Amino acid sequence: MSRSPGPLPTVRLDGPPSRAELVARLLILLALLFGFLVAIETMSKAIKMLATAGFLGGGDSNELFRGVSNPFAGLALGVLFTVVVQSSSTTTSTLVAVVGSGALSVEHAVPMVLGANIGTTITNTLVSIGHMRRSIEFRRAFAAATVHDFFNLSMVAIFLPLEIFTGALSKTAYWLTGLLAGGSGAEYKSPIKSSIKFVHKQILGTVEALGLEGTALGATCLVVGIALTLACLYLITKNMRLVIAGQIEAGMNRILESSGIVPLLVGIGITVAVQSSSITTSLLVPMCAAGVLSLKQAFPVMLGANIGTTVTALLASLAQDNEAALTIALVHVLFNFGGVVLVYPFAAVRNIPQRMARQLALRSSRNPVMGLVYVLIVFVLIPLSGWLLWSNGP
Amino acid sequence: MANWTQTDGENAGFADILRNFSSMLQDGRHIFDAATNALVGGTDPETIREDLFSTDQRINRTEQRIRRQIVVHGTVHGAQSFPSLLIMMSLAKDAERIGDYCKNIFDLAALAPDLGSKEDRAIIVHRKDRVSALLGDARDMFDAQDEKRARTLLADCDKVENECDAALVQAVRDNGSGAAGLALSNRYLKRVASHTANVATSLVMPLDKLDFFDE
């Protein structure tokens, strides 16, 4: 008689995590958040250094981003940068650092923030393409992914012209900044600034010790800042996903059983906890593909993810003295919150992106190449063409 | 045997799946007892019809809930949870099939079939009591994840299945009074015992050999 390979392990349920493990994870999270803020400070100071060194055109650091003075170029750059780094949190955090350094005005940064919202939806669209082999699954998955695309594209189509012609987003954000920062013209004092500055000085000292100065020093610090931002956000997401996997699962199960505002709140909660809207929305795609979650149920979760992800930019602004950093973070909040307020309460309005997504998914399920072409056009060709066409800078 | 030491995050969701499955087994035993009492216990089938069918619907709904939970759990926790989720898909199907066979027993009972001699009836009564006990054992064994008990249960189920097979063959060969009723009764009892045994195999057999008891 042939020997069986062995029985399956018995499923045993362990108790809750020890207090020591919870404390350790919390400390790791705090350290990563601190590291993230140091990264923002490092990027911001690096850009100032580069401007001072004359690397980016004259002595006026606003020359740095001359290329994005056209809002459509800014929008395109926001999309492209986010598609490359696969994280709207990284894009918006970087923008907070850049605006905080004074190298970029809030008004010029607004279209890039909007672009980040479009670029981030590529992640769950790519996840949905993994279901391409099974037509019915792919149709559901692709609809779930692209409803987020259509929603964000629609909101940009509304808010970008609004911002161009009225400055509604930036002006409202300035007003809110005044309320929160408590004065006009004064520097915004971040509560943990001194410790962030201290660590940044150590990083700067380490890079200087390599014998670098001027442009080389600035460029190296910028690379360090971006790398540290990516690493910290990645590790925060990974750590939090492990810590709260049970809560994420409970939240997702809750979505299956409820409607109304609950899915929206679940989307906000998960995204704030893991600091990634892509994680939240990508989790929805396989569930929609399997048919256990409908598009109607998934949509408010995605809207919640849009709101939840604005916390990252707000956190990043804590590392900056410049009020403008807070202002651009608030623009991100206003855009996403405003989008939900415009869409969610009205059934006829919130059905529009769902209908568009279903139509595209139906056509793409019959002709999968159409889905790939859609991704290429929306996330690469249009933004790339837009940048080349409208940017003024080098 | 290796212990699946799982993260606390993974336990809560999977524990819920296990609880739902356990409730399926509990409901399965309930409608088995009701259906077999209607067949050989003298209960009027019409008095238990509503309860039996609503319990069966609850079993089906629970299976659907388990399937949804499996998709969510697998999505959140990834590939590491894949084998256990496949097991649960299979087990939920076994529990649902127990419910279906109990409906078959009820449908037979509603026809008031001839079950042969007094001795034949007594054997069916004894056999159904044993299968009912096996269903109860299966639930306790699974809740405790007791491998030793699983092996005992497998042996007991195997005995019942063999007896049912022999009785079925005898009834067909004799072709006497009550042959059809006896054959179908034994067939259904055997299938319930068989699906009960499948639950036990999840504790003693590797995944690819689930439902195939390696003697």
Boltz contact constraints between the chains, C-beta under 6 A:
constraints:
  - contact:
      token1: [A, 4]
      token2: [B, 214]
      max_distance: 6.0
  - contact:
      token1: [A, 5]
      token2: [B, 206]
      max_distance: 6.0
  - contact:
      token1: [A, 7]
      token2: [B, 204]
      max_distance: 6.0
  - contact:
      token1: [A, 8]
      token2: [B, 206]
      max_distance: 6.0
  - contact:
      token1: [A, 8]
      token2: [B, 207]
      max_distance: 6.0
  - contact:
      token1: [A, 9]
      token2: [B, 2]
      max_distance: 6.0
  - contact:
      token1: [A, 9]
      token2: [B, 4]
      max_distance: 6.0
  - contact:
      token1: [A, 10]
      token2: [B, 1]
      max_distance: 6.0
  - contact:
      token1: [A, 10]
      token2: [B, 145]
      max_distance: 6.0
  - contact:
      token1: [A, 11]
      token2: [B, 4]
      max_distance: 6.0
  - contact:
      token1: [A, 11]
      token2: [B, 145]
      max_distance: 6.0
  - contact:
      token1: [A, 12]
      token2: [B, 3]
      max_distance: 6.0
  - contact:
      token1: [A, 13]
      token2: [B, 11]
      max_distance: 6.0
  - contact:
      token1: [A, 13]
      token2: [B, 15]
      max_distance: 6.0
  - contact:
      token1: [A, 16]
      token2: [B, 8]
      max_distance: 6.0
  - contact:
      token1: [A, 17]
      token2: [B, 8]
      max_distance: 6.0
  - contact:
      token1: [A, 245]
      token2: [B, 9]
      max_distance: 6.0
  - contact:
      token1: [A, 245]
      token2: [B, 76]
      max_distance: 6.0
  - contact:
      token1: [A, 246]
      token2: [B, 9]
      max_distance: 6.0
  - contact:
      token1: [A, 246]
      token2: [B, 12]
      max_distance: 6.0
  - contact:
      token1: [A, 248]
      token2: [B, 76]
      max_distance: 6.0
  - contact:
      token1: [A, 249]
      token2: [B, 13]
      max_distance: 6.0
  - contact:
      token1: [A, 249]
      token2: [B, 72]
      max_distance: 6.0
  - contact:
      token1: [A, 249]
      token2: [B, 76]
      max_distance: 6.0
  - contact:
      token1: [A, 252]
      token2: [B, 72]
      max_distance: 6.0
  - contact:
      token1: [A, 253]
      token2: [B, 72]
      max_distance: 6.0
  - contact:
      token1: [A, 256]
      token2: [B, 68]
      max_distance: 6.0
  - contact:
      token1: [A, 283]
      token2: [B, 75]
      max_distance: 6.0
  - contact:
      token1: [A, 286]
      token2: [B, 75]
      max_distance: 6.0
  - contact:
      token1: [A, 287]
      token2: [B, 71]
      max_distance: 6.0
  - contact:
      token1: [A, 287]
      token2: [B, 75]
      max_distance: 6.0
  - contact:
      token1: [A, 290]
      token2: [B, 71]
      max_distance: 6.0
  - contact:
      token1: [A, 292]
      token2: [B, 68]
      max_distance: 6.0
  - contact:
      token1: [A, 292]
      token2: [B, 71]
      max_distance: 6.0
